[in-house]
């Protein structure tokens, strides 16, 4: 029955490990699940007295979020929030507008912990730096080409050995440099 479904839905919302906030279009709080209360260090009795923008790190962060949400009907990305003691935290959020008979009535924000995601990004950036350093400092000639053979990027050894300036490579195709029947590249000189 409808009453049981409503109670079940409320239990699901309250017991979620992710935070869930819902606001009407005037910025009044409609939903603030148990995880939200812990995360924002704020009981629901105090949270309902706040406007939506007060949960965000600052006004510019809120404006970017709200503009995209209203323009596109959804928001997806990382957001920095603050708790009642102004302690900041990042979350990966999904937000969407809630409509009733094609009229927007409210919006909901669903947030996941982004700490692990940030760690993954940092490790990826570190790996990228290592590979870039290896690429540039290698004594082997290394080039990156697209499927048509156009040269996209080359390393320093390639420039030094073949004599091309960095500005010249973007107009070259690997076929232009290949010496037929010799399996070698032509140098510029």
C-alpha positions as CSV (number, residue, x, y, z in Angstrom):
1,X,0.0,0.0,0.0
2,X,1.0,3.6,-0.5
3,X,1.6,4.3,3.3
4,X,4.0,1.3,3.6
5,X,5.9,2.4,0.4
6,X,6.3,5.9,1.8
7,X,7.7,4.6,5.1
8,X,10.0,2.2,3.3
9,X,11.3,5.0,1.1
10,X,11.9,7.2,4.1
11,X,13.9,4.4,5.8
12,X,16.0,4.0,2.6
13,X,16.7,7.8,2.5
14,X,17.5,8.0,6.3
15,X,19.8,5.0,6.3
16,X,21.8,5.8,3.2
17,X,25.5,6.0,3.6
18,X,25.5,9.0,1.2
19,X,24.0,12.4,2.0
20,X,20.7,13.5,0.5
21,X,19.5,17.1,0.6
22,X,16.3,18.5,-1.0
23,X,15.3,22.1,-1.2
24,X,12.4,24.0,-2.6
25,X,13.1,26.7,-5.2
26,X,13.2,29.4,-2.4
27,X,16.1,27.5,-0.8
28,X,14.2,26.0,2.1
29,X,15.3,22.6,3.3
30,X,12.8,19.7,2.5
31,X,15.0,16.6,3.2
32,X,18.1,16.2,5.3
33,X,18.9,12.5,5.9
34,X,20.7,11.1,8.9
35,X,24.1,10.9,7.1
36,X,23.7,14.6,6.2
37,X,23.1,15.5,9.8
38,X,26.4,13.7,10.7
39,X,28.3,15.1,7.8
40,X,27.2,18.7,8.3
41,X,27.5,18.3,12.1
42,X,24.0,19.8,12.3
43,X,20.8,18.3,13.7
44,X,17.7,18.7,11.5
45,X,16.1,21.2,13.9
46,X,19.0,23.7,13.1
47,X,19.4,22.7,9.4
48,X,15.8,23.6,8.6
49,X,16.6,27.2,9.6
50,X,19.3,27.4,6.9
51,X,18.9,28.4,3.3
52,X,20.5,26.1,0.6
53,X,23.5,28.4,-0.1
54,X,24.6,28.1,3.5
55,X,25.6,24.5,3.0
56,X,28.1,25.3,0.2
57,X,31.7,26.5,0.8
58,X,31.0,30.0,-0.5
59,X,28.7,32.0,-2.8
60,X,30.7,31.4,-6.0
61,X,30.6,27.7,-5.5
62,X,26.8,27.8,-4.9
63,X,26.2,30.1,-8.0
64,X,28.1,27.7,-10.3
65,X,26.2,24.8,-9.0
66,X,22.8,26.5,-9.1
67,X,23.3,28.0,-12.5
68,X,24.1,24.7,-14.1
69,X,21.3,22.9,-12.3
70,X,18.7,25.5,-13.5
71,X,20.1,25.7,-17.0
72,X,20.5,22.0,-17.7
73,X,18.1,20.5,-15.2
74,X,20.9,18.5,-13.5
75,X,24.4,18.9,-12.0
76,X,27.1,16.3,-11.8
77,X,30.5,17.0,-10.3
78,X,32.6,17.7,-7.3
79,X,31.4,20.3,-4.8
80,X,33.0,21.7,-1.6
81,X,30.6,22.0,1.3
82,X,31.0,23.3,4.9
83,X,29.6,22.1,8.1
84,X,28.2,24.2,11.0
85,X,31.8,24.8,12.2
86,X,33.0,25.9,8.8
87,X,35.0,22.7,8.3
88,X,35.1,21.9,4.6
89,X,34.6,18.6,2.8
90,X,34.4,17.5,-0.8
91,X,31.7,15.3,-2.3
92,X,30.9,14.0,-5.7
93,X,27.3,15.0,-6.3
94,X,24.4,14.4,-8.6
95,X,21.6,16.9,-8.4
96,X,18.4,17.2,-10.4
97,X,15.2,19.2,-10.5
98,X,12.0,17.8,-9.3
99,X,8.9,18.7,-11.3
100,X,5.2,18.3,-10.8
101,X,3.0,18.6,-13.9
102,X,6.0,20.1,-15.8
103,X,6.5,22.9,-13.2
104,X,9.7,22.7,-11.3
105,X,9.0,22.5,-7.6
106,X,12.3,21.5,-5.9
107,X,15.7,20.0,-6.3
108,X,17.6,17.2,-4.7
109,X,21.3,16.7,-4.1
110,X,22.8,13.3,-3.6
111,X,26.4,13.2,-2.5
112,X,29.1,10.5,-2.4
113,X,32.4,10.7,-0.5
114,X,35.0,11.9,-3.0
115,X,38.1,11.3,-0.8
116,X,39.1,8.1,-2.6
117,X,38.4,9.7,-6.0
118,X,40.8,12.6,-5.1
119,X,43.5,10.1,-4.1
120,X,43.0,8.3,-7.5
121,X,43.3,11.6,-9.4
122,X,46.5,12.4,-7.4
123,X,48.1,9.0,-8.3
124,X,47.1,9.4,-11.9
125,X,48.7,12.9,-12.0
126,X,51.9,11.5,-10.4
127,X,52.0,8.6,-13.0
128,X,51.4,11.1,-15.8
129,X,54.4,13.2,-14.6
130,X,56.6,10.1,-14.5
131,X,55.7,8.9,-18.0
132,X,56.1,12.4,-19.4
133,X,59.5,12.7,-17.9
134,X,60.5,9.2,-19.3
135,X,59.1,10.2,-22.7
136,X,61.0,13.5,-22.9
137,X,64.3,12.2,-21.4
138,X,64.5,9.0,-23.4
139,X,67.4,8.7,-25.8
140,X,65.2,6.6,-28.2
141,X,63.2,8.4,-30.8
142,X,59.5,8.4,-29.8
143,X,56.6,9.9,-31.7
144,X,52.9,9.8,-31.2
145,X,50.8,9.6,-34.4
146,X,47.1,9.4,-35.2
147,X,45.6,6.7,-37.4
148,X,46.3,8.6,-40.6
149,X,50.0,8.9,-39.7
150,X,49.9,12.6,-38.8
151,X,52.6,13.3,-36.2
152,X,51.0,14.6,-33.0
153,X,54.0,14.7,-30.6
154,X,57.6,13.8,-30.5
155,X,60.3,13.6,-27.8
156,X,63.5,15.7,-27.5
157,X,65.7,12.9,-28.9
158,X,63.5,12.8,-32.0
159,X,64.0,16.6,-32.5
160,X,67.7,16.4,-31.9
161,X,68.3,13.4,-34.2
162,X,66.1,14.4,-37.1
163,X,66.7,18.1,-36.9
164,X,63.0,19.4,-36.9
165,X,61.8,22.3,-34.8
166,X,58.8,21.6,-32.6
167,X,56.6,24.0,-34.7
168,X,57.4,21.9,-37.8
169,X,56.2,18.5,-36.6
170,X,52.4,19.4,-36.7
171,X,52.6,19.6,-40.5
172,X,54.3,16.3,-41.0
173,X,53.0,12.8,-41.7
174,X,55.1,9.8,-40.8
175,X,55.0,8.7,-44.4
176,X,56.8,12.0,-45.4
177,X,59.8,10.9,-43.2
178,X,60.1,7.3,-44.2
179,X,63.0,6.4,-46.5
180,X,61.6,3.6,-48.7
181,X,63.3,0.2,-48.6
182,X,65.7,1.3,-45.7
183,X,63.4,1.2,-42.6
184,X,64.8,4.5,-41.4
185,X,63.5,8.1,-41.1
186,X,64.9,11.0,-43.2
187,X,66.5,13.7,-41.2
188,X,65.8,17.4,-42.2
189,X,69.3,18.0,-43.5
